[in-house]
Amino acid sequence: MTLPALEITGLQASENHSPVLHGVDLRVGTGEAVALLGHNGAELSATLRAVLGHNPARQGSVLIHGVESIALDAHAVSHLGVAACPARPDIVAGMTCEENLLLPLPLEGVLGGGLSLTDIYELFPELRRSRTAPGVHLNEAEQQMLAIARVLRSGANLLLFDQICDGLPGPAARNMGLTITALKALGYSILFTERNPDFPTDVADRSYLLMHGYAEELDATAVMASVVPLNGSDASETAGIPLLTPAYAEPEALTDDFTRPLP
């Protein structure tokens, strides 16, 4: 029986001495893409920080590839094959897109199996076209692609994406959905948090709703019925806006050439 890539049980965490998570349970199977949805972006980010060990004030169980990590610090957790991409990529000014992509990684050579530059440019043709452009001149969607590409160089096979479509327009958000589909086809296991209503719901194999520090697994009907406030508006002002909407493009557009498993 294959162990889940990530299994969280009763996860509690505090930030700035205030309880944020009160009992999160969720599972990401090997090769699955799982969505963690919610109205509160701070809660979503706090969950990923707790998984990564960035928040020492945490309790419960966090199994990464079957290894209990709740007592490990962030450095030790990062050696278990997990890596994260934040909502706001850190682009170094004065360097080209490719130079940013090739910046040394904290764990370079430790995990192994990371995608080559050729593989990354096949997956992100926009980055290949912009490889000599200053990194800070890339548009918001391209900068987010660059941040994801750097994570893929790490060799991690459990990827945590924190609201990577935050602020992106509909077409860019849906393209990110296709990227996740392609990464799943490559064999990656993915947990992503999302609030963008344009992100395609069928990217996720399963979805959870995080509210008031607890996570509840949703069926397809519940996912489509969920709503999220936009631009800080009250939920009552956005009634009827689905938390996620159906995909508008064929996943095969990105996955045809990426059917091989991870090394």
N, C-alpha and C positions, 0 to 999 in steps of 0.2 A: 504494500500500500504506500503510495507516494505521500510524503508529508506535505502539509500546506506550506506555501512560501511564507505566510504570515498568519498567526493566530493570536488574537488579542482577547483576553478574558478579564472582566472586572477592572479595566484600566481606570485609575483615578489619578488626577494630576492637579496641581495648583500652580498658579503663576502670580508673581508679586504678592504672595501670601494669601491669594484668594482662590478658593476651589473653582476649577473650570470643568473638569471631567469627573463624573460621579460614578461611572460604571459602564465603560464602553466595551462591547463584545462585537467582534467582527472577524471574518476569515477571508484570506485571499489564497485560493488554490494555486498550485503551480500552473503557470500559463494562463491565468485568469486576469481580466481587467475588472476591478471592482470600484464602484463610485461611492464616495462618502459625500452626501449632499447635506446642505443646511442653510439656514438663514444667516447664521452668525459666522462670519469669516474668521474671527479670532478663535472661536471654538475649533473650527476645522484645522487651522494652522497649529493650534495647541496639541491636537491629536497627533499630527505628524511629528511635531517636536518631541512629544513624549515617546513615540515609537523609536525615534533616532537617539534617544538618550540625552537630548539637549536640555531636558528639564529633569533635574535630579529629584524633584519633589513629586515622585510618582509611585504608585502601588498597583498591584495586580500581577498579571502575567502577560508577557510579550514574547511569544515564541517566533524566532526567525529561522526558517529552515529547520525547525525542531529544537533549536537551541534557546534556552531561557535567557533573555537579555535584560530583564527588569533591574538587575543589580549591576549592569555594566555601564561604564561611562560612554560618551559619544564616540570616542576614538575606538574603543573595543567593538561597539556596535557596528561601526563602519566597516570592520573587517569581516563581518558576517555575510557580505554580499548584498548590502542594501545601500542605495544612494538616493538623494532627493534633488528635485528641481524646484526652486522657489518661484513665487508669483512675480517677483521683480528681479530679472537677471542682472548680474553684476558685469557690465561691459567695461573693459579698461580703455580709457581714452588714449589716443595716440597710437593705437594698434589696429591693424586690419582685422577683418572678420576672421580670416584664417589664423592669424597670430593669436587672437583671442581663443580660438578653438584649440590651438596647440599649447596653450599655457600648461605648465606642469600641474598635474592633479595631486591632491594630498596623498592618495593611495596608489599612485602610478606604480605598476609592476607587482602590486600585492595580490590583487584578485585574479588578474589575467582574463583573457577572453573578451576584452573590449573590442568594439567595432573599429575597423581601420578607417583612415581618412577617406579612402575610396568608397567604403560601405556607407559612410555618413553622407557623402555627397550624392550617392545614389538615392538615399532616403530623403535627403533635403536638397533638391536641385537648386532651390533659391539661394542656399549658402554657397554652392559652387559658383553660381553666377555672380555672387557678391563677395567672393573670397578676397579680392584685393581692395575692396572698399573699406573706409574707416568703420570700425565696429559701431561707433556711436551714431553713424549715419544710417544704419539699418532701421527699417520701420519696426514698430512694436512687435508685430508677429514674427519678423525675421530674428529679432533679438531673442525672443522666447525660443525659437527653433535652435538658435546658437546655444542657449543655456541647456536645452535638452540634449543636444549633440555632445556637449562636454560631459554630461552624465554618462552617456553611452560609451565614452572612452574609458570609463573607470573600470569596466569589467563586472560591475554589479549586475545581478540578474533579478533583483527585486527593486522596482522603481517606485518612488513616492513623488507624485506631482501635486503641488499645492496651488490650486486655483490658477493654473497656467493660462487660462483663457480670460482671466479677469480684465475687463476693459477692452477686449478685442471685439471688432465688429463680427456680425454673423458669419460671413464667408470664412474669415480667418479662424473663428472658433470651430466651425465645422471641419476645416482642414486639419486642425489639431486633433479632432476626433479620428480622422483617417490615419493620422500619424500613430495614435495609440493602437488602432486596429493593426497597422503594419508591425508595430513592436510586439504585439501579442502573437502575431504570426511567426515572428522570429524566436519565440519561446520565452519572452520576458513575462514576469508576473508584475502587475501594476495596481497600485492603489492610488486613486486620484480624488482630490477634493474639487468640487465645482459648484459655482453659483450662476454661471452664465447661462441664460435661458436659451441661447442658440446652440449650446453644445449638444451633439446628437446622443440621444438616450440609448440607442442600440449598440453603442460602443461597449457598454458595460455588460458583463455576464450577470452580475448581480449588483444591487444598489442598497445602500443604507441611508437612513435619515438621522442626522445628529441634531438633537434638540435638548436644551437644558442639561447638557453633559451626558446624555444617554444616547445610544445608537440603536435603531430599530431597522431590521431588514425589511425591505419593501418588495411587494410584487409589482408587476408591470403596470397594473392599473393605478396603484398607489403612487408610483413614480410620476405618472402623467398627471395625477390629480394634485401633486404637491406644487406649491408656488413659492417664489422667493422675492423679497423686496428688491427693487432695482434702485441704484443710486441713493441708497439710504432711505428710500421712501417707506411708508408704512405698508404692511401687508395688505390692509384693506384697500389701498389704492391700486394694487396690482392683481386683484382677484381675477382668476381665469388665465393668468400667465403661467404656462407650464414651467416647472423647474428645469426640465430638459425637453427638447423637441426632437422629432424624428430626424434621422440623417437625410441629407439632400444630395448625396453623391455616393457612388458605388465604392465600397472599401477596396475592391480589386484594383482601383486606380493606383494604390500604393503598394499592394501586397503581391502582385504578380511575380516580381523578381526577388521576393524575400520569403521564401518558403523553407529555407534550411534552418535547422535548429541551432541554438547557441552552441559554441564550442564546449 
